[in-house]
Amino acid sequence: MKHGFTALALAAAFVAASTASAEGMAGNTQFLMGQTYLHDFWKPLDEPASFGLEVDFAPASSPVHVALGLNVAADSKTVPGIFYGETGKVGAGFLEFSAGFLWHPVKKAVVRPYLGAGIVRTFVGVGGSSNFWSGGDSDSSFGFYGNAGVFFKVGDVFNVGLDGRIVRGTSITLAAEDIDADYGQASLLLGFSWGGGSHETPETEAPQETENP
């Protein structure tokens, strides 16, 4: 079920990007690889590796973009005692969909900072080893996110940079215990720009007047 949601989100993001580009809009497709930092009650699984995808788009002249995102984090370790109803080698997985806005204050420069915010829907599962969803307990919650970062243009298309993200306001229940899936995250950003916002429009030279002899 959740794999279907993932495929649907990816398809929707890329369809939105291609449609926006065709209608004279511009945006970015960014891939994020990083580290998630959860609260201490997730120890020893409180620092899972993460992978994310974010697509943002808007009219080429607008500094504020619509942003759609997908973020996945997971970790597994042998735990002492009982970890939310599981013992031995336990895995935790986090699947998140987000929608919000991204502000790009600089449009024509090598260095481009950005700032964003929106809402998230997070799915959390804890189970034996890598069997997060069907072999243990799971729950989901809405929350809020904020992100900020900077990327460097490599030519007109490619982006390389850093992204920071926080999520707050989630509330989940695992093994009859009320906790949250709030986190901070630091990621390396690799992506590309598309549409009219990536290129300068050349000025048309006025025809020179010829003097009559």
Backbone bond lengths (Angstrom), bond angles and torsions (degrees), N, CA, C in turn:
res aa  C-N    CA-C-N  psi(-1)  N-CA   C-N-CA  omega(-1)  CA-C   N-CA-C  phi
1 M - - - 1.456 - - 1.529 111.25 -
2 K 1.327 116.07 -50.86 1.460 119.92 -177.80 1.523 111.52 -70.28
3 H 1.370 117.58 -29.11 1.460 119.29 174.56 1.529 109.98 -64.74
4 G 1.342 116.49 -33.48 1.456 120.10 176.32 1.511 111.95 -65.26
5 F 1.345 117.09 -41.06 1.458 121.11 176.20 1.525 110.51 -60.57
6 T 1.336 116.38 -40.84 1.466 120.34 179.82 1.519 110.93 -61.96
7 A 1.328 116.69 -48.52 1.462 120.45 179.94 1.521 111.06 -62.39
8 L 1.349 116.98 -39.62 1.449 120.73 179.69 1.523 111.37 -64.66
9 A 1.331 116.63 -41.92 1.465 120.03 179.60 1.521 111.45 -63.99
10 L 1.327 117.11 -43.18 1.461 120.82 178.14 1.523 111.25 -62.28
11 A 1.325 116.33 -44.78 1.458 119.96 -179.52 1.526 110.80 -63.47
12 A 1.338 116.61 -42.98 1.463 120.11 -179.75 1.513 111.55 -63.34
13 A 1.334 116.84 -40.64 1.462 120.74 -179.37 1.520 111.22 -63.19
14 F 1.324 117.09 -46.53 1.462 119.57 -177.75 1.524 112.09 -71.96
15 V 1.347 117.81 -33.81 1.458 120.02 176.06 1.522 109.99 -65.52
16 A 1.346 116.60 -42.57 1.462 120.59 178.69 1.520 110.78 -61.29
17 A 1.335 115.90 -41.92 1.463 120.00 -179.51 1.519 111.55 -64.40
18 S 1.327 117.59 -45.26 1.457 120.41 -178.06 1.520 111.40 -68.53
19 T 1.341 116.76 -36.39 1.461 120.40 178.07 1.510 111.14 -66.62
20 A 1.353 115.74 -44.24 1.462 119.96 -179.89 1.524 111.02 -61.68
21 S 1.331 116.30 -41.69 1.460 120.38 -179.60 1.519 110.85 -63.57
22 A 1.328 116.15 -39.29 1.453 119.93 -178.77 1.517 111.80 -67.48
23 E 1.331 118.53 -25.03 1.451 122.23 -177.32 1.524 111.79 -98.24
24 G 1.325 118.62 21.76 1.443 121.70 176.29 1.509 114.32 79.01
25 M 1.323 118.04 25.35 1.452 122.50 177.49 1.524 109.41 -103.99
26 A 1.323 115.47 177.87 1.463 120.28 -176.91 1.520 109.28 -143.23
27 G 1.333 116.17 161.77 1.459 119.36 179.02 1.504 112.53 -179.11
28 N 1.342 114.85 -165.15 1.459 122.24 -177.49 1.527 109.49 -139.22
29 T 1.308 115.61 146.45 1.460 122.81 169.23 1.517 106.70 -118.31
30 Q 1.351 116.17 115.19 1.463 121.39 -173.15 1.535 110.38 -118.26
31 F 1.333 116.02 134.07 1.455 122.74 174.00 1.531 107.96 -104.89
32 L 1.334 116.82 132.55 1.458 122.51 -174.36 1.522 110.50 -120.10
33 M 1.320 116.42 127.83 1.466 122.26 177.09 1.517 108.21 -125.97
34 G 1.352 117.35 120.00 1.456 117.06 -173.12 1.510 115.30 -160.47
35 Q 1.330 113.66 -155.54 1.466 123.11 -175.78 1.519 108.64 -129.27
36 T 1.336 115.91 131.72 1.457 122.03 178.02 1.521 109.77 -102.30
37 Y 1.345 116.35 141.02 1.467 121.80 -178.90 1.518 108.81 -121.88
38 L 1.348 115.96 106.67 1.458 123.61 -179.61 1.527 110.80 -93.10
39 H 1.341 115.77 173.45 1.462 120.08 177.30 1.532 110.58 -69.31
40 D 1.339 115.36 163.16 1.467 121.04 -174.25 1.521 113.78 -61.36
41 F 1.344 118.04 -25.63 1.469 118.41 -178.43 1.525 112.20 -70.15
42 W 1.346 117.93 -3.67 1.457 121.51 173.16 1.530 112.44 -92.62
43 K 1.329 118.48 -5.02 1.463 120.57 -179.60 1.506 111.12 -58.83
44 P 1.353 119.13 140.90 1.472 128.49 5.59 1.536 114.48 -90.49
45 L 1.352 117.00 15.38 1.466 120.93 -179.49 1.532 110.43 -106.01
46 D 1.321 116.78 35.11 1.468 120.83 -172.94 1.526 113.82 -92.10
47 E 1.347 118.83 0.31 1.463 120.92 179.14 1.529 110.58 -134.08
48 P 1.334 117.38 64.25 1.471 119.45 -179.65 1.520 112.01 -74.66
49 A 1.322 116.20 152.61 1.465 121.50 171.65 1.526 108.62 -72.19
50 S 1.329 116.64 151.42 1.460 120.51 -175.20 1.528 111.15 -133.85
51 F 1.318 114.60 154.90 1.458 122.52 173.52 1.523 107.86 -139.24
52 G 1.329 117.05 134.92 1.452 119.98 -178.17 1.516 112.98 -138.77
53 L 1.323 115.00 163.29 1.452 123.44 175.67 1.515 107.47 -137.28
54 E 1.328 117.65 130.71 1.462 121.34 175.90 1.517 109.65 -133.92
55 V 1.323 116.09 130.96 1.458 122.85 175.92 1.518 107.97 -117.70
56 D 1.335 117.73 127.44 1.467 121.45 176.04 1.515 109.20 -125.84
57 F 1.340 116.51 146.41 1.454 120.39 -177.47 1.527 110.24 -156.50
58 A 1.339 115.28 154.68 1.463 123.05 -179.25 1.521 108.11 -170.93
59 P 1.339 118.18 170.34 1.468 118.60 169.06 1.521 110.36 -54.39
60 A 1.319 116.82 145.36 1.466 121.40 -172.41 1.516 113.23 -57.25
61 S 1.334 118.15 -28.15 1.462 120.74 -178.17 1.531 113.65 -87.95
62 S 1.336 118.27 -7.02 1.465 121.03 -174.49 1.528 111.63 -90.34
63 P 1.343 118.69 134.50 1.466 120.92 175.83 1.532 113.19 -82.69
64 V 1.344 117.88 -12.20 1.464 122.20 -179.17 1.524 109.05 -104.80
65 H 1.334 116.24 122.59 1.458 122.25 -176.83 1.526 110.97 -113.59
66 V 1.315 116.70 149.16 1.465 122.06 165.44 1.527 107.79 -73.31
67 A 1.337 117.06 137.12 1.470 121.26 -177.74 1.526 109.97 -126.10
68 L 1.338 116.52 128.23 1.464 123.67 175.17 1.523 108.29 -118.79
69 G 1.333 117.36 133.60 1.456 119.10 -174.48 1.511 114.40 -138.49
70 L 1.315 114.34 158.25 1.457 124.16 174.63 1.522 107.50 -136.54
71 N 1.341 117.33 131.09 1.461 120.64 -179.94 1.524 109.24 -135.82
72 V 1.334 116.46 134.46 1.467 122.68 -179.92 1.523 108.56 -128.38
73 A 1.333 117.20 133.63 1.465 122.16 175.61 1.523 108.64 -137.59
74 A 1.335 116.89 145.02 1.461 120.30 -177.97 1.514 110.34 -157.45
75 D 1.334 115.58 151.28 1.461 122.03 176.12 1.520 108.67 -157.68
76 S 1.328 117.05 155.67 1.469 121.52 175.91 1.520 108.96 -147.03
77 K 1.328 116.00 139.58 1.463 122.43 179.99 1.526 109.13 -153.41
78 T 1.319 115.40 162.42 1.462 120.78 169.88 1.518 108.12 -81.46
79 V 1.321 116.70 122.99 1.466 121.22 -172.96 1.528 110.17 -107.73
80 P 1.335 116.98 145.95 1.460 120.25 173.02 1.528 109.73 -79.36
81 G 1.295 118.45 137.52 1.460 120.69 177.90 1.521 112.53 72.94
82 I 1.337 115.11 -147.50 1.468 122.12 -177.05 1.519 109.13 -108.29
83 F 1.327 116.10 130.00 1.458 122.76 -179.81 1.520 108.29 -117.27
84 Y 1.340 116.95 97.95 1.464 123.54 -178.89 1.526 112.00 47.34
85 G 1.319 114.40 51.21 1.451 121.37 176.16 1.508 115.69 85.83
86 E 1.338 118.85 -0.28 1.462 122.87 -178.13 1.522 110.32 -118.50
87 T 1.325 116.20 150.87 1.461 121.57 177.05 1.530 109.83 -130.11
88 G 1.342 115.78 166.56 1.469 120.14 179.04 1.509 111.55 75.31
89 K 1.345 116.71 -136.70 1.456 120.65 178.31 1.525 109.07 -83.12
90 V 1.333 114.87 117.38 1.460 121.84 -173.10 1.520 109.47 -121.55
91 G 1.330 116.49 143.57 1.461 121.74 176.30 1.514 111.08 -120.39
92 A 1.330 115.79 149.24 1.460 122.12 174.98 1.520 108.69 -128.64
93 G 1.330 117.05 134.50 1.452 121.88 -179.76 1.519 110.94 -127.75
94 F 1.341 116.00 145.02 1.458 122.94 -177.94 1.522 108.43 -132.36
95 L 1.316 116.67 123.00 1.456 122.76 178.98 1.523 108.25 -122.62
96 E 1.335 116.96 125.91 1.465 120.38 -172.02 1.519 111.21 -134.40
97 F 1.341 116.01 134.53 1.451 123.18 171.56 1.518 108.03 -113.39
98 S 1.329 117.30 140.67 1.461 120.00 -177.71 1.524 110.61 -137.21
99 A 1.324 114.74 153.50 1.456 122.11 175.47 1.522 108.16 -145.32
100 G 1.323 116.03 133.35 1.455 118.93 -178.22 1.512 111.16 -173.02
101 F 1.333 114.77 -149.79 1.463 121.65 -177.75 1.519 110.14 -130.98
102 L 1.320 115.45 150.40 1.456 122.56 -179.61 1.525 108.64 -130.21
103 W 1.321 116.16 129.15 1.467 121.46 -179.53 1.517 109.06 -102.71
104 H 1.336 116.35 121.74 1.462 123.61 175.87 1.534 108.13 -109.50
105 P 1.325 118.90 95.02 1.471 119.49 -176.62 1.523 113.58 -71.86
106 V 1.342 118.44 -21.45 1.471 122.32 -178.37 1.522 108.68 -117.28
107 K 1.328 116.58 124.56 1.463 119.77 -176.99 1.525 113.88 -111.74
108 K 1.332 118.47 -21.93 1.462 121.20 -175.79 1.524 109.65 -128.86
109 A 1.325 116.48 71.10 1.464 120.63 179.26 1.519 108.84 -159.20
110 V 1.317 116.24 162.28 1.467 120.81 177.35 1.524 110.64 -69.65
111 V 1.341 117.57 -40.82 1.466 122.64 -179.46 1.523 109.03 -97.81
112 R 1.342 117.43 123.10 1.465 121.31 -175.54 1.533 110.87 -130.53
113 P 1.322 117.74 102.80 1.469 120.95 175.25 1.530 110.33 -78.48
114 Y 1.334 116.18 163.20 1.461 120.52 176.71 1.523 109.63 -153.08
115 L 1.337 115.29 161.12 1.462 122.64 -178.61 1.517 107.81 -145.74
116 G 1.357 116.89 133.30 1.454 119.56 -176.42 1.510 114.07 -142.19
117 A 1.340 116.35 167.52 1.469 123.05 177.70 1.515 108.64 -162.90
118 G 1.352 115.75 158.67 1.453 119.96 178.12 1.514 111.54 172.87
119 I 1.328 115.81 -158.47 1.458 122.56 -179.02 1.526 110.19 -113.71
120 V 1.338 115.87 156.10 1.462 121.49 178.77 1.523 109.90 -130.97
121 R 1.299 115.49 155.08 1.463 123.79 167.64 1.518 106.35 -122.34
122 T 1.323 117.18 115.96 1.465 122.27 -173.76 1.522 111.07 -112.74
123 F 1.331 116.12 134.09 1.463 123.35 174.72 1.528 107.71 -112.79
124 V 1.325 117.13 130.04 1.462 122.50 -176.11 1.523 109.09 -125.94
125 G 1.327 116.59 136.33 1.450 120.83 176.40 1.514 111.85 -138.47
126 V 1.331 116.97 141.33 1.465 123.63 175.66 1.520 107.95 -127.57
127 G 1.345 116.61 127.86 1.450 120.46 -179.74 1.508 111.46 -157.45
128 G 1.329 116.40 -175.71 1.449 121.11 179.40 1.517 111.55 -67.79
129 S 1.329 117.36 124.78 1.465 124.36 177.52 1.515 110.95 54.47
130 S 1.357 118.22 -119.04 1.463 121.23 -178.45 1.523 112.89 -96.00
131 N 1.326 117.89 6.09 1.462 122.19 -178.43 1.531 109.43 -88.68
132 F 1.364 116.38 67.93 1.461 120.35 -172.15 1.524 113.04 -67.33
133 W 1.334 116.32 -42.38 1.454 119.49 -165.08 1.526 114.16 -91.88
134 S 1.318 118.08 -47.59 1.459 119.73 -173.64 1.524 113.62 -94.62
135 G 1.335 117.82 -16.08 1.458 119.02 -174.81 1.506 115.20 -100.33
136 G 1.345 118.88 0.69 1.459 120.58 -176.99 1.513 111.26 -146.36
137 D 1.336 116.03 -135.57 1.453 121.87 -177.79 1.525 109.07 -114.32
138 S 1.328 116.43 148.39 1.462 120.11 -179.98 1.519 110.24 -147.26
139 D 1.326 115.48 160.30 1.459 121.71 178.93 1.529 108.10 -159.02
140 S 1.325 116.68 171.37 1.458 121.20 179.26 1.520 110.21 -143.43
141 S 1.336 115.38 161.63 1.458 120.30 -176.50 1.520 110.42 -160.23
142 F 1.336 115.77 152.74 1.446 121.83 167.37 1.517 109.55 -86.98
143 G 1.325 116.27 158.52 1.454 121.86 177.14 1.516 109.88 -163.60
144 F 1.321 115.97 -169.39 1.456 122.63 -179.60 1.527 109.57 -127.08
145 Y 1.327 116.41 149.60 1.459 119.60 178.12 1.528 110.60 -131.27
146 G 1.314 114.26 157.16 1.452 122.43 169.17 1.519 107.47 -137.46
147 N 1.320 117.21 142.08 1.466 119.31 177.29 1.525 109.94 -142.12
148 A 1.302 114.61 154.10 1.463 121.73 178.81 1.515 107.76 -150.54
149 G 1.320 116.22 150.39 1.453 119.32 -179.88 1.505 111.77 -174.71
150 V 1.305 114.47 -172.06 1.452 121.38 177.90 1.524 108.14 -150.68
151 F 1.336 116.15 140.92 1.455 118.88 174.22 1.518 109.74 -132.45
152 F 1.315 114.14 155.30 1.453 122.59 -178.91 1.525 108.79 -108.78
153 K 1.328 116.01 134.18 1.452 120.30 178.17 1.523 109.83 -78.78
154 V 1.328 115.83 129.42 1.464 122.48 173.16 1.522 105.79 -109.41
155 G 1.331 116.28 96.69 1.453 120.14 -169.66 1.522 109.63 74.38
156 D 1.329 116.86 -153.63 1.461 121.76 -179.15 1.524 113.15 -88.53
157 V 1.332 117.99 -13.76 1.464 120.04 -168.09 1.520 113.74 -117.24
158 F 1.319 119.91 -48.95 1.456 121.83 -168.11 1.529 112.65 -83.41
159 N 1.340 115.71 145.29 1.466 123.79 -179.67 1.527 110.21 -121.93
160 V 1.334 116.72 137.30 1.465 122.86 174.11 1.520 107.18 -136.22
161 G 1.345 117.82 130.12 1.453 118.57 -177.93 1.511 114.13 -171.73
162 L 1.341 115.40 -159.96 1.459 123.65 -178.82 1.525 109.18 -130.52
163 D 1.339 115.64 145.97 1.460 121.66 -179.38 1.521 110.09 -133.34
164 G 1.326 117.02 135.96 1.460 122.40 172.98 1.518 109.94 -118.55
165 R 1.335 116.98 141.01 1.470 120.77 -173.29 1.526 110.05 -143.61
166 I 1.331 117.21 140.89 1.460 121.88 171.80 1.525 108.73 -129.48
167 V 1.321 115.96 147.36 1.464 122.68 174.49 1.522 108.01 -127.03
168 R 1.328 116.33 133.74 1.459 122.80 179.43 1.523 109.47 -137.36
169 G 1.343 115.27 159.60 1.455 121.35 173.52 1.505 116.09 90.58
170 T 1.351 119.33 4.60 1.464 120.90 178.29 1.524 110.55 -80.38
171 S 1.325 116.25 155.26 1.466 121.79 178.84 1.525 108.03 -149.89
172 I 1.330 117.19 116.73 1.455 121.82 -178.39 1.529 109.90 -131.31
173 T 1.337 115.26 163.69 1.461 121.87 178.17 1.524 108.88 -127.90
174 L 1.335 116.21 121.92 1.460 122.73 176.08 1.513 108.90 -127.68
175 A 1.336 116.34 130.24 1.468 121.78 -179.84 1.528 110.44 51.52
176 A 1.333 116.65 44.53 1.467 124.29 178.13 1.521 113.35 63.18
177 E 1.327 118.03 18.65 1.458 122.19 178.73 1.530 109.45 -116.05
178 D 1.338 115.74 129.09 1.463 121.23 -179.33 1.529 109.97 -86.21
179 I 1.332 116.09 119.48 1.459 122.21 179.46 1.529 107.86 -137.99
180 D 1.318 117.85 -165.56 1.462 120.59 175.41 1.526 109.62 -138.60
181 A 1.331 114.39 169.39 1.462 121.51 177.08 1.527 110.28 -116.27
182 D 1.340 117.08 28.90 1.464 121.21 176.84 1.530 109.79 -67.41
183 Y 1.327 116.69 150.23 1.457 119.22 -177.45 1.520 111.30 -160.21
184 G 1.321 115.14 166.51 1.453 123.96 164.11 1.515 107.79 -116.10
185 Q 1.323 117.35 152.20 1.463 119.87 -175.25 1.527 110.74 -147.95
186 A 1.317 116.31 138.23 1.465 122.94 174.94 1.516 108.17 -121.46
187 S 1.340 116.42 132.67 1.466 120.01 -173.53 1.520 112.08 -139.81
188 L 1.327 114.41 150.64 1.451 122.47 166.41 1.518 108.24 -84.13
189 L 1.323 117.27 136.28 1.460 122.97 -177.15 1.523 110.04 -110.65
190 L 1.328 115.90 129.11 1.467 122.94 173.02 1.524 107.12 -134.61
191 G 1.332 117.32 128.72 1.452 118.17 -178.01 1.505 112.58 -168.21
192 F 1.331 114.65 -162.23 1.455 119.68 -179.81 1.523 109.88 -150.55
193 S 1.333 115.18 153.67 1.459 122.87 176.06 1.523 109.53 -99.81
194 W 1.298 116.04 153.94 1.463 120.70 178.57 1.528 109.04 -146.47
195 G 1.315 116.42 160.36 1.456 121.32 177.54 1.513 113.05 89.07
196 G 1.333 115.69 -170.11 1.455 122.26 -172.23 1.499 115.04 -69.74
197 G 1.363 118.86 -14.57 1.452 119.71 -176.82 1.504 114.31 -78.59
198 S 1.337 119.54 -4.37 1.457 121.36 -174.10 1.520 113.69 -94.37
199 H 1.315 117.59 -11.97 1.454 119.26 -171.99 1.520 110.64 -129.06
200 E 1.293 116.40 146.48 1.454 121.96 173.30 1.532 108.59 -77.90
201 T 1.328 116.36 142.77 1.458 120.13 176.19 1.512 109.78 -89.25
202 P 1.331 119.32 119.10 1.462 120.25 -176.83 1.513 111.05 -67.07
203 E 1.323 115.56 143.25 1.443 120.54 178.36 1.527 109.31 -79.48
204 T 1.328 114.90 142.49 1.464 120.17 179.67 1.517 109.00 -87.45
205 E 1.306 116.22 124.97 1.451 120.04 -179.10 1.524 109.96 -75.68
206 A 1.347 114.72 136.84 1.471 119.39 178.22 1.518 109.53 -73.59
207 P 1.325 118.37 141.91 1.467 120.66 179.81 1.526 110.56 -64.82
208 Q 1.321 117.04 139.92 1.453 121.37 179.94 1.522 110.67 -79.94
209 E 1.330 113.98 137.93 1.452 119.13 179.83 1.536 109.46 -80.02
210 T 1.299 116.35 141.73 1.468 120.67 177.18 1.522 110.00 -103.03
211 E 1.303 115.62 136.77 1.463 119.59 -179.37 1.530 110.02 -80.88
212 N 1.343 114.76 141.40 1.462 119.30 176.04 1.528 110.07 -75.09
213 P 1.281 118.72 138.47 1.463 120.31 179.55 1.526 110.94 -66.59
